[in-house]
Amino acid sequence: MKPRRSTDGGEHGRGNAGGENPRGPAAVLDGTRAVYNLTSGIDFSKPRRTAEAIARVVWELDAKSRWGWRDRDPVFEPNRKVEIRLPHDQHRKVAKAAAEFQEELKEEFAPSVDSYLYGLADDRADWFSIFFLGPLWAYLLQRADNRQRQREALDRLFAQMAGYIVVVPQ
């Protein structure tokens, strides 16, 4: 998974994106964008596994290092866009892999902001809920509210990152 310098002057990242190409996708960096050309050498017969592998490689090589912390909040500071080029043949399987890629990337991303999401939880139930609904219902409602708040924060943070990752069928 180490980047290596290619003969044409660009850098190529190596990782395993599944399929026939044991080295995985190559990222070509030109300063403003990283291009993962997956139009050949990738087996899309198992879209879920392919999407998992692509998400892991993109997270490790490009997205993970762009996240930082400012005070107690996670901050996304990209310095380039990421373009993932997919083949046009096997359209249904490729489309399924592209759709699952977003979910897989979110799963790779979520653990890195767990502490932030945990900090959003509010464990204080209001007295009105406790008195009229009872402690168990107040607890359950507060827990559901906390999960919704965390889910919204994760979606907001992921949307910031996803705006810089473009999936393009070739």
C-alpha positions as CSV (number, residue, x, y, z in Angstrom):
1,M,0.0,0.0,0.0
2,K,3.0,2.3,-0.3
3,P,2.9,4.9,-3.0
4,R,5.7,4.5,-5.6
5,R,7.1,6.8,-8.2
6,S,6.3,5.8,-11.8
7,T,8.4,6.2,-14.8
8,D,6.1,8.9,-16.2
9,G,6.8,11.2,-13.2
10,G,3.5,10.7,-11.4
11,E,2.9,8.7,-8.2
12,H,1.0,5.4,-8.1
13,G,-0.6,4.0,-5.0
14,R,-0.9,0.3,-4.6
15,G,-3.6,-1.5,-2.8
16,N,-5.8,-4.5,-3.3
17,A,-9.2,-3.8,-4.9
18,G,-10.0,-7.4,-5.5
19,G,-10.3,-9.2,-8.8
20,E,-7.6,-10.2,-11.2
21,N,-5.2,-7.4,-10.6
22,P,-3.2,-8.4,-7.5
23,R,-1.7,-4.9,-7.1
24,G,-5.1,-3.2,-7.1
25,P,-5.9,0.2,-8.6
26,A,-3.2,2.8,-9.4
27,A,-3.7,6.4,-8.3
28,V,-2.3,8.9,-10.7
29,L,-1.6,12.2,-8.9
30,D,-1.4,15.4,-10.8
31,G,-1.6,17.8,-7.8
32,T,-5.2,18.8,-8.2
33,R,-6.7,15.3,-8.3
34,A,-6.0,11.7,-7.8
35,V,-7.3,9.4,-10.5
36,Y,-8.0,5.7,-9.8
37,N,-8.5,4.1,-13.2
38,L,-10.4,0.8,-12.6
39,T,-11.5,0.4,-16.2
40,S,-9.5,-2.8,-16.6
41,G,-8.0,-5.6,-14.5
42,I,-10.7,-5.4,-11.8
43,D,-13.2,-8.3,-11.3
44,F,-16.7,-6.9,-10.8
45,S,-18.3,-10.3,-10.5
46,K,-18.6,-9.7,-6.7
47,P,-19.6,-6.1,-6.5
48,R,-19.8,-6.0,-2.7
49,R,-16.2,-7.2,-2.2
50,T,-14.9,-5.0,-4.9
51,A,-16.7,-2.0,-3.4
52,E,-15.2,-2.8,0.1
53,A,-11.7,-3.1,-1.3
54,I,-11.9,0.1,-3.4
55,A,-13.3,2.0,-0.3
56,R,-10.5,0.7,1.9
57,V,-7.8,1.8,-0.6
58,V,-9.4,5.3,-1.2
59,W,-9.8,5.8,2.5
60,E,-6.2,4.7,3.4
61,L,-4.5,6.5,0.5
62,D,-6.5,9.7,0.1
63,A,-9.3,10.5,2.5
64,K,-7.9,9.5,5.9
65,S,-5.0,11.9,5.9
66,R,-7.3,14.8,5.0
67,W,-9.2,14.7,8.3
68,G,-7.9,16.6,11.2
69,W,-9.2,18.1,14.4
70,R,-9.8,21.7,15.3
71,D,-10.7,22.1,18.9
72,R,-13.1,19.1,19.4
73,D,-14.5,19.1,15.9
74,P,-13.4,17.0,13.0
75,V,-12.3,19.1,10.0
76,F,-11.9,17.9,6.4
77,E,-9.2,19.8,4.5
78,P,-8.8,18.3,1.0
79,N,-6.0,19.5,-1.3
80,R,-7.3,17.6,-4.3
81,K,-10.3,15.8,-5.7
82,V,-10.4,12.0,-6.1
83,E,-11.8,10.6,-9.3
84,I,-12.6,6.9,-9.6
85,R,-13.1,5.6,-13.2
86,L,-15.2,2.5,-13.7
87,P,-15.7,0.4,-16.8
88,H,-18.8,0.7,-18.9
89,D,-19.3,-3.0,-19.6
90,Q,-20.9,-5.2,-17.0
91,H,-23.1,-2.2,-16.3
92,R,-25.3,-3.6,-13.6
93,K,-22.5,-5.1,-11.5
94,V,-20.4,-1.9,-11.9
95,A,-23.4,0.3,-10.9
96,K,-24.0,-1.9,-7.9
97,A,-20.3,-1.7,-6.9
98,A,-20.4,2.1,-7.3
99,A,-23.5,2.4,-5.1
100,E,-22.1,0.1,-2.4
101,F,-18.8,2.0,-2.6
102,Q,-20.4,5.0,-0.8
103,E,-21.7,2.9,2.0
104,E,-18.4,1.1,2.4
105,L,-16.4,4.3,2.5
106,K,-18.8,5.6,5.2
107,E,-18.0,2.4,7.2
108,E,-14.3,3.0,6.8
109,F,-14.8,6.7,7.9
110,A,-17.1,6.2,10.9
111,P,-14.6,4.8,13.4
112,S,-12.3,7.8,12.9
113,V,-14.9,10.2,14.3
114,D,-16.4,7.9,17.0
115,S,-15.2,10.1,19.8
116,Y,-16.8,13.2,18.2
117,L,-20.1,11.3,17.7
118,Y,-20.0,10.0,21.2
119,G,-19.6,13.5,22.5
120,L,-22.8,14.6,20.9
121,A,-24.9,12.3,23.1
122,D,-27.0,14.1,25.7
123,D,-27.8,11.9,28.6
124,R,-29.9,14.4,30.5
125,A,-33.6,13.5,30.2
126,D,-36.0,16.3,30.9
127,W,-38.2,16.1,34.0
128,F,-41.3,16.5,32.0
129,S,-40.6,13.3,30.1
130,I,-39.6,11.4,33.2
131,F,-42.7,12.5,35.1
132,F,-45.3,11.9,32.4
133,L,-43.8,9.0,30.4
134,G,-41.9,7.3,33.2
135,P,-38.1,6.7,33.4
136,L,-37.9,3.9,30.9
137,W,-39.8,5.7,28.1
138,A,-37.8,8.9,28.8
139,Y,-34.5,6.9,28.6
140,L,-35.6,5.2,25.3
141,L,-36.7,8.5,23.7
142,Q,-33.4,10.2,24.8
143,R,-31.4,7.3,23.4
144,A,-33.3,7.4,20.1
145,D,-32.7,11.2,19.9
146,N,-29.0,10.7,20.6
147,R,-28.7,8.1,17.8
148,Q,-30.5,10.4,15.4
149,R,-28.2,13.3,16.3
150,Q,-25.1,11.2,15.8
151,R,-26.4,9.8,12.5
152,E,-27.1,13.3,11.2
153,A,-23.6,14.5,12.2
154,L,-22.0,11.5,10.5
155,D,-24.0,12.1,7.4
156,R,-23.0,15.8,7.4
157,L,-19.3,15.0,7.9
158,F,-19.4,12.3,5.2
159,A,-21.1,14.6,2.7
160,Q,-18.2,17.1,3.1
161,M,-15.8,14.3,2.1
162,A,-18.0,12.7,-0.6
163,G,-18.1,16.0,-2.4
164,Y,-14.5,15.6,-3.3
165,I,-14.8,11.9,-4.5
166,V,-16.3,11.5,-7.9
167,V,-17.2,8.1,-9.4
168,V,-17.1,8.3,-13.3
169,P,-18.2,5.5,-15.7
170,Q,-15.8,5.4,-18.7
